[in-house]
Amino acid sequence: MDISKLISGLSPTTPVLIAGPTASGKSDLALRIAEQQGGIVINADAIQVYADWRILTARPSVQDEARAPHVLYGHVARDVVYSVGDWLRDLEPYLDAGPRPIIVGGTGLYFTALTQGLARIPETPDAVRAEATARITDHGHRSLIPDLDADTRSRIDLENPMRVQRAWEVLRSTGTGLAAWQDATPPPRLSLADVQAFVVDAPKDWLTPRIEHRFARMITAGALDEARANKEGWTPDLPSSKAIGAAELMAVLDGHMIIEQASERASILTRQFAKRQRTWFRSRMGHWTWLEAAELEVAIT
């Protein structure tokens, strides 16, 4: 694959969507497109929206942000619950005016909501959210799963605490399952016919060593210092605490784990997360244009 030829063949005015699992090189591709053709790089990763973890969530560096404009990175406080609806709202101004959007990230739900539509579900009452949070704190997020309707259970990632909590809150507060709300979804904000949509395909055997090396680089880059800076007021139930490796680094600071154990655990969790991402992309985005990550890496590096 000739990536330079791919980029030069893109329409410089049509929005670009780039999805892919963690550590697959998708952000590098987005940055290269922005540099060569112009455009604004827009985050579509649900954890990179939070302000407190730049290194640990692999947000673009200050140097990368100087090479091309980036938005919707690190703009949300760590204690704020941030939904896909919030992301679509924040994205809206960049779809109607300004530079061509280059939307990149690993949160498949963001992309499907953007290109397939998002159900208009009422806001969750504070009391219901507090009830869900208390149950998760006492018994874990899996304690909510038996309460979900069968259709919703079959559609969401049951290993993702935020997705399970959201589905439970919707059913508890509205009496209607999340799947039923999704089936009544209005038209999408962007049609796939009006964008250039790509998925970076990163097979397990290729991705695993990159994940392991990347976490080691994060430690070298100061991830433990970042954890130390976030220590005051940190609890595992903060929305931003879902950043993979955050709990492990806090355990290192508390003396409950050594850094080698934290690195191994974080790498395992990242590999499991990447597997879930690949499953989502295959099931929901198989009709997008797929790019081989290994060839992409050779072209960009």
N, C-alpha and C positions, 0 to 999 in steps of 0.2 A: 504494500500500500504506500503510495506517495502522499504523505500528509501535506506537503507543501502544495501539491496539485489539488488535494481535497480542499484546502483552505482557499486557494485562489479560485476554485470553482463555486464557492459559496456566494450567494447574493449578499452584497454589503448592506442591504436595507431590510432584509427579512430576518426576524428574530431567530436566534439559535438556541436550542435546548440540548444540554449535554448531561446525561445521567450516567452513573457508574458506581461501583462499590468503592469503599474506602481504599485509599492507596493505589488507585488504578491509573492515575495520571490525568484525570479529567480536568482538574483545575489548571494544569500546565497547558492543556490544549485550549481551554477558554482564554487564558492569558495570551497565548500566541495569536489566536484569532483576533483578539482586541488590538494587539500591537500591529498586526499586518493590515487589518481592514478597518479598524476603528470599532467603537462600541463600548458599552458599559457592562462589566462583569457583575452578575447579580447572584447572590447566594440562594441555593435551594437545598440547604442542609439544616435540619431542624435543631441541631445542637450548636452549629456554628453561629447561630443568631445571638448566643449569649456572650456577655461582655467579659466574663471572668476567666475564660479558658482559651487563650489564643494558641499557645503552643500545643496543649494537649488535644485540642480538636482540629489541629492542622489547618487553622485559618490562614489565609494568605498573609505573608510577612509584610512588614512595613515597606520593604524593598519592592515586593510584587505590587503593592498598592500604589507605589510611585510610578510603576511602568504603565498602568492603565487604571481608570476609575473603577472602584469596587463599591458596592452598596449592599445593605442588609446583612452585613457581617458585624457581630458584636454590638448590636444596637439595642439589645434587650437586657434588662437587669436580671440577675441570677434567680430572683425569687418570683419572677412573673411567669405564669403559665401561658405559653404561646402556642396557639393553634394554627392549623392550616388555613383557617379563615382569616386569622390575623396576618398570616404571610401574604395571602392573596390581596388583602386590603393594602398592605405596605408595598406590594409589588405594583399595584395599579398605576401610580403616577409615572412609572418608567415604561409602561406599555403604550401610553398615548402620546408622549412627547420626549424629545431629547435623543441621545445617541441610541443606535440599534442595541436592544437588549441581548446579552449572551448569558443565559440562565444555566447555572451549573451546580450540581450537588448530588447527594446520594439518597435523598428522601423521596422515594417513589411516590408516596402519597401526595406530595406537593405537585409533582408533575402530572399525575392523573387528575388531580383536582383542577389544575390549570387547563388541561386539554380535554377533559371529559366532563367537567362541571363539579360543583360542590353543593351538597345538600344544605339548605338553609335551616339549620337546627337552632332552636331557641337557646339563649345563654343558659348555662348551668347555674342554678341558685347556689349561693355560698354554702348553705346548710348541706346540700347534697355533696358538694365538693369536699367539705369538711368530713362528712361521713365516709366518703370513699378513702380519703387520706388516712383517717383513723384506722379503717380496716386494713389498709395496706401496711401501715406502721405496725399493727398488732399481729397480722397473720400473713402478710405478703400479698402481692398483686394477684397471685393465682387463686386466692380465696374469693375473688370477684367473678371468676370465670363461670362457675356453675349457675350464676344468676342470669347470664347472658342468653339471649335467644339463639337457636341453632343456626340460623342464617348468618347472624353476626359472628358467631364463633368460627364459622367456616371461612370467613372473609378476612379477618384481621390477624395480625401477628400476635399470637397468644404469649410469646416470650417477651414482648415489648410492654413494660408496665404502663407507659403513657397511653398506648393504644387501648389496652384493656381498661384502664381507668376511664378514659374518654367514653368508650362504648358503654360501660356500666353507668356512668353519669347520665348519658343520653337516655337510656332505658328507664333509669330511676326517676328522672325529672320529667320526661314526656310521656312515658308509658308505651313508647314505640321504639322498636329496636333500631340500631344504627343502620343495619342493612336496608330496612324499609325506608328510612329517610334517604339513603343513597339512591334507592330505586326511583325516588321522586325528584331526582336532581335536575335543575334547570340547565340550559345550554352552557357549554364551556366558554371561558373568557378568550382562549385562543384555540382555534381548530388546528389539528395536525396538518391540514392542507395549507395552512398559512404560516408554517414555521419550518425550520430545518432542524430535525430532531434526531439525536444520536444517543446510542447507548455504548459505553466502553465495556467491551467483553473481557473480563479478567478471570481466567480459569483458576481454580484453587491452587494447582501446583505452581503456577506463575506468581500468584498473589501472596502466598504464605510467606516466602522469604522476605518480600518487600514489607509486609506488616511487621515482621520481627525486627528488621533493620530500622524501620521507621520509628518504632517506640524507643529503640536505643538512641536514635538521633534526637528524639524529643527530650530524653533525659540529659543528653549532652547540651542541648539548647537551653536548658533551664526549666524543664517541666516540674522538677521538685521544688524549685524556688517559687514557681507559679502557684503550686499547691500551698506552700508556706504563706504566700501572700493572701490566699483565699481561706486560710484556716479559721480565722475569727468568724464566728457565725455560721460555719459550714455544718450542714446536716445532710444525710443521704437522701432526704425527701425533697430537697430543693430541685426545681425543674432542671437547672443546669448541672446538677450532680449526676445526671445520667451520662455525662461525658465518660467514655470508657477510659478506665485507669484512674479516675478521680478518687474513688474510694480506696483503691490500692495505694496510691501515693499518700493519702491521709493516714492509712495504716502504717506506712513507713515512718511518717512524722511522729506517730503515737508510739513507735517502738514495737508494734505488733507484727511487723513484716520487714524483711530486708529487701533492698532494692531489686535484687535478682528475682526474688519471689514475686514482687509486684510486676516486674517486667514480663515474667512468664505468664502470670495470670491475665494481665492486660492483653497480651498477644493472643491468648486463647479466646478471650471474650471478643476481641476484634475479628478474629477468624470466624467465629460463630455469627457475629453481626454481618460480616461480608456475605456469608452463605445466605442469610435471610434476605439481604439486598438482592443478590443474584436471583433468588427464587421469585421475588417480586417482579424484577425486570423481565424475567422470562415469561411469567404468567400474565402480566399487564401491559408490557411494552415490547412484545415480540415483533410487532409490525413497524417499529422504529428502525432506522438504519444502524446496523451494528458495526463497531470498529474493533479490531483486534488490539488489545492493550499492549502486547509485546511489540508489535510493529509501531505503535504509537510512541512507545518509549524510545525506540531506536531513532525515530525521526526527530523527537523533541530534544533529546539529550545530546 
